Amino acid sequence: MKTNRCLTVVMMTFMFLSLSGRMVWADQLVVADFDTGDKPNNLGGDFGAWARDPDDDTQFSEATFVEDDALGDPSGFAMRLDYDVDSPNAAYGGFWMKLSGLDVRDYNTLSFYVRGDAKTGYTSRIKIELKDYKGKTSPYVLSEITGEWQRIRIPFSKFLEIDDWAKLNELVIVFDDTLSDPKVGTLYIDQIVFIQD
């Protein structure tokens, strides 16, 4: 009896079942671990690549699943992001993920893993954007990406334009022709989560 009670307390400490019916760890909310190798994300949201002008063949972005899990899970996947913003025209694009009005008030940090591809080349700087339900976009420039997996933690305080964390609609990764160096390359991302840091 005592053992069962202790087990229940431990389970309730580490996770809870939200009103929407999804399983959530108490100290983090997993948005996308990509481990199914398919859409949608862990919250049921869509995601994909985007480009400023899909009809301009001098620029593009592409997102594909790869067997390169940031946590070393042999059955897991990560997302490969190929980009090309080396264009005579204004060029930018990247990766978008729907958050569908996600309430993250219990958290204070966006976290994910990222690494560059040494063979194809990669930019060490990207723009991370969060968008709220009002249509506000708040950018943050991430620097010092390397060729090794590293966990990134961005406090909410860095997203200066977001003042209501009750309804986030989208997460966007941006490559552009002024920030990206080189202008053609590949990054990998994995384990996108909101945490209480």
Helices and strands as residue ranges (DSSP letters): H 2-14, E 15-17, E 23-25, E 28-32, E 47-51, E 60-66, E 78-84, E 92-102, E 109-116, E 126-132, E 137-142, E 150-155, G 156-158, E 168-176, E 184-195
